[in-house]
Amino acid sequence: MNVSKELLKKAKTAKSAEELLELAKAENIELSAEQAAKAFAELHKAGELSDEELDNVSGGCSPSAPPKYHVGDYVKYYYQYEFTWTYECTATGTSIIEDIKAEFLHCVTDGVIGTKPLKELIAPTDPVTIVISDMTRFWMRQDVICELLVKYLHDEMGVGYDQIAVVVALGTHRKNTAEDRRKLASEFVYDHVASVTDHDCDAPDLVYIGTTSFGTRVSVNPLAVGRKVICIGGTVHHLMAGYGGGRKSIVPGIASRETIRMNHERALDPEKPMTDVRVGSGLVENNPINLDMREAGAMVHVTFGINIVVDTSSRHSGLFCGEFDKAWQASCSYVQKGYGLPIDYQADVVIASCGGFPKDLNFYQSTKTLFNASRAVKEGGTLIMLAECPEGSGSRDFFDWIKPLSKGC
């Protein structure tokens, strides 16, 4: 809220906090006695406001000053009292990995979680499948880790390049171009391994590997069967599964369309026409989608999991490697500590950005920002979301479900 010079001048004439409170009431401004006392003290402190302070009061900033914050930084503005805006920047608590190669080597050897070092899990003669994510998850810069992994498998463990296949876990997302696959896996990996291919959820050669206790029939990419499987994923809060990464590399990543559909149905309340209340961002313990995914993921017998956490500028912040489920859970704890921030109150207006490419690649991906930001706005308030969406809506299924309704079906 901007305060007019006239109102500020009138406020300065108040001789007490009580007078200031009466003035606020006359101007239809909500102000508590405590706020009035603080405002009165601020207005009558010695000295004049500097140009910078005036800019801060009006919500501006000096055009010559470097920005204090970057896209994605968590900055909370709140109304302290009638005549001053103040801000609070809550640190994410995430650090930056300065030497990613050294950290990778540590995480696959002495720093493994819940299992043996990678060298002891894969023999030089084993065929290896590396599962990576698609362009909608490129914010985690998996290409860097994928290249380090392939070089380690070859140089340190004796696994031939021709024994390594990379599968891009598309789920039901659109196919990648050859240029996309080269970017996702890294140029080095693309040029050296046996293949870098997209998963096809409708392929006729998908392999059925079992049915979960929830009734989900699990069929997966054939390159995940009878081979040593390493999954590279990015962990972040997820609006349905609780957290991304880990088991999501399998379902929906390399699963059949039927498997994905059956799993995503777990988001619905089994008795009422509504979302299951156990489903949501940061919810895992009783979340039926998450539990179903974990059961399905366990059926693949993944040899090794690599979970990436990045800061708000897509710089690597955490690397959690080891036993597929345990390493993923460790990454979830790290994410919750760094990004699971409480909201003190709900605002009238919330402006939210997806954080740029690829988080706003299409509208479907952008809704993750929409649902998170909606928690911060009052009922009946205004939410403004900034998303480029160069690929439009995303999956046709996202909008096409409504077509039968328009025809009365």
C-alpha positions, 0 to 999 in steps of 0.5 A: 500500500502506498501512503500519500504525502498528504496522509503522511503529513497529517499523521505526523501532526498526531501528538500521541499514539492514541491520536494516531489511532483516531486518525486511522479510524477516521480514514477507515484504516485498520490499525491496532493500538500496538501498531499505532504505538510503533507507527508513532515512534517511527514517525517521530524518530530523529532525522529525515527519511533518506531517498532509499528509505522513501523508495522502500516505503513506496515499494520502489528501488534505486535503479542503480543499485544491484538487486538483493534478490534473484528469481525464485528467492523467497521474499515475504512482504508484510504490512507492519503498520500504516505508514511503513512497508517492511520485508523479510527474506527467509533463507532456504537453508540450502548450500551450494556444492562448490565442487560437484565432481568431488561431491559425486565421487563422495556420494557414490563411495563413502557417502552412500546411503543405505547400501554398498558403494556403487563399485560393489553393486555393478560388475564390469560385464553388467548391462546398465540402464540409466533413467533420467528425467525429461525437459520439464525437469531440466532445472536440476541439471541432470546432464552434469550428473549423468556425464559424471556417472557414465565416466565413473562407470566406464573409467573406474568400474570398467563398464563398456560404453556399449553396455550403457543405455539411457532412457528418458522417463517421459511418462505421458509427456511429449516426445523429445527431439534428438537435440533435447536428448543430447541436452538432457543426457549431455553431449558426452553421454549422447555421443558415447553410450549405446543409446539415449532413447525416449520412453514410450508409454504406449509401446507394445513391448512394455513388460508387466512386473506385478500389481500393487496392493492398491490394484495398480498393474505395473508395466515398465520399459523393457530396458528396466528389466534384467539389467542394472538400473540407476535412476537420476531424479530431482527432488522437490515438493510435488502437488500430488505425490508429496515430493518429486524424484525417487520412485517417480522415475519409475511411475510415471517415468517409465511406466505404461499409460495404464499404470500411470492412469491407475496410479493417478486415480489414487488422487481422488477420494474413493467415496466423494467427488473430490481430491483425497485429503491425504494427497498434497505437497509434502504429504507422504505417510498416508498419501495413496499416490506416493505409497502406490508409486513406492510399491511399483518402484520397488518391483523394478529392483533399482540398483542405485538411486541418485537424487538431486536438489538444487537452489532457486537458481538451479545450482546443485545444493544436495546430492543423495545417492544409494539405496533407491528409497532410502536415498530419496527419503533423505533428499525429501528431508533436505527439501522440506528443511530448506523449502518447507516454509510456513505461511504466517497469514493469507494475503489479499493479492499474491503474485507468483512466478514459476521461475522461468524455463523449464518450470513454465514450459507448458500450463500443466507444469505451471499449475504446480506454482498455481496450487502452491501460491493458492495457499498464500491467498485469502478466500476471494483474493487475487492470484496473479501467476506469471508463466510463459508456456511456450508449448501451450497447455501441455498434455492434451489429457489435461484439457480434453477430459472436459470435452465429453461433458460439453456433449452431455456425456 
